[in-house]
């Protein structure tokens, strides 16, 4: 019985777990899973669980955003900070390969905001 358990564990570790991780990664790193622009509202999903299950996320009004800051991190992608009129800030991380897509979405949604890259 122990040898069967070991064989099942090795097969799962070799085939099943990497396939599930790949599906999870594929669904959570799409542009629409991270940011959605609907009229004058931007919906941002910060967490991977929100992206995977298409949960509500955080909604921000585009007219209240005055500054958008992009900080590139060589290890973890990019941190994007949205500053509003009342000096509040909202941070979220995106993978490096989606930074251009997120930036273009924000440029079209917030044309009057100041863009800063660090």
C-alpha positions as CSV (number, residue, x, y, z in Angstrom):
1,X,0.0,0.0,0.0
2,X,2.9,2.4,0.7
3,X,4.5,1.9,-2.6
4,X,1.2,2.7,-4.4
5,X,0.9,5.9,-2.4
6,X,4.4,6.8,-3.4
7,X,3.8,6.1,-7.1
8,X,0.6,8.2,-7.0
9,X,2.4,11.1,-5.3
10,X,5.2,11.0,-7.8
11,X,2.8,10.9,-10.8
12,X,0.8,13.8,-9.3
13,X,4.0,15.8,-8.7
14,X,5.2,15.1,-12.2
15,X,2.1,15.6,-14.3
16,X,-1.0,16.9,-12.4
17,X,0.4,19.7,-10.2
18,X,2.4,21.4,-13.0
19,X,-0.6,21.3,-15.3
20,X,-2.9,22.8,-12.7
21,X,-0.3,25.5,-11.9
22,X,-0.1,26.3,-15.6
23,X,-3.8,26.7,-15.9
24,X,-3.9,28.9,-12.9
25,X,-1.1,31.0,-14.2
26,X,-2.7,31.3,-17.6
27,X,-6.0,32.6,-16.2
28,X,-4.5,35.0,-13.7
29,X,-2.1,36.8,-16.0
30,X,-4.6,38.1,-18.7
31,X,-5.1,41.8,-19.1
32,X,-8.9,41.6,-18.6
33,X,-8.3,39.6,-15.4
34,X,-6.2,42.5,-13.9
35,X,-7.9,45.7,-15.1
36,X,-11.2,46.5,-16.7
37,X,-12.4,50.0,-17.8
38,X,-16.1,50.5,-17.9
39,X,-17.1,54.1,-18.6
40,X,-15.6,56.3,-16.0
41,X,-14.9,53.4,-13.6
42,X,-11.7,51.2,-13.4
43,X,-12.0,47.8,-11.8
44,X,-8.6,46.5,-10.5
45,X,-8.1,43.0,-9.2
46,X,-5.0,43.0,-7.0
47,X,-5.0,39.4,-5.7
48,X,-4.6,36.2,-7.8
49,X,-7.7,34.7,-6.2
50,X,-9.7,37.8,-7.4
51,X,-8.3,37.3,-10.9
52,X,-8.8,33.6,-11.0
53,X,-12.5,33.7,-9.9
54,X,-13.3,37.0,-11.6
55,X,-14.3,38.6,-8.3
56,X,-15.4,42.2,-7.9
57,X,-12.0,43.8,-7.1
58,X,-11.6,47.5,-6.3
59,X,-13.4,50.1,-8.3
60,X,-11.9,53.6,-8.8
61,X,-13.4,56.6,-10.6
62,X,-11.2,57.7,-13.5
63,X,-11.9,61.4,-12.9
64,X,-10.4,61.3,-9.4
65,X,-7.0,59.9,-10.5
66,X,-4.4,62.7,-10.9
67,X,-1.2,60.8,-11.1
68,X,-0.1,57.3,-12.1
69,X,3.3,56.0,-11.1
70,X,5.0,52.9,-12.6
71,X,7.9,51.3,-10.8
72,X,9.7,48.4,-12.5
73,X,11.0,45.7,-10.2
74,X,13.5,43.3,-11.9
75,X,12.2,40.4,-9.9
76,X,8.5,40.9,-9.3
77,X,7.2,42.7,-12.4
78,X,5.9,46.3,-11.9
79,X,4.1,48.2,-9.2
80,X,1.5,50.6,-10.4
81,X,0.3,53.3,-8.0
82,X,-2.8,55.4,-8.7
83,X,-3.0,58.7,-6.8
84,X,-6.3,60.4,-6.3
85,X,-7.2,64.1,-5.6
86,X,-7.4,63.6,-1.8
87,X,-3.8,62.3,-1.7
88,X,-4.9,58.7,-1.4
89,X,-3.0,56.0,-3.2
90,X,-3.8,52.5,-4.6
91,X,-1.0,50.1,-5.4
92,X,-1.2,46.9,-7.4
93,X,1.4,44.6,-9.1
94,X,1.3,43.4,-12.6
95,X,3.6,41.0,-14.5
96,X,6.3,42.6,-16.6
97,X,4.8,41.3,-19.9
98,X,1.5,43.0,-19.2
99,X,2.8,46.4,-18.2
100,X,2.4,47.9,-21.6
101,X,-1.2,46.7,-21.9
102,X,-2.1,48.0,-18.4
103,X,-0.4,51.3,-19.3
104,X,-2.3,51.8,-22.5
105,X,-5.6,51.0,-20.7
106,X,-4.8,53.6,-18.0
107,X,-3.7,56.2,-20.6
108,X,-7.0,55.9,-22.5
109,X,-9.1,55.9,-19.3
110,X,-7.3,58.7,-17.5
111,X,-6.1,61.2,-20.2
112,X,-5.6,64.1,-17.7
113,X,-3.5,62.1,-15.2
114,X,0.2,62.7,-14.9
115,X,2.3,59.6,-15.8
116,X,5.6,58.9,-13.9
117,X,8.0,56.0,-14.5
118,X,10.7,55.2,-12.0
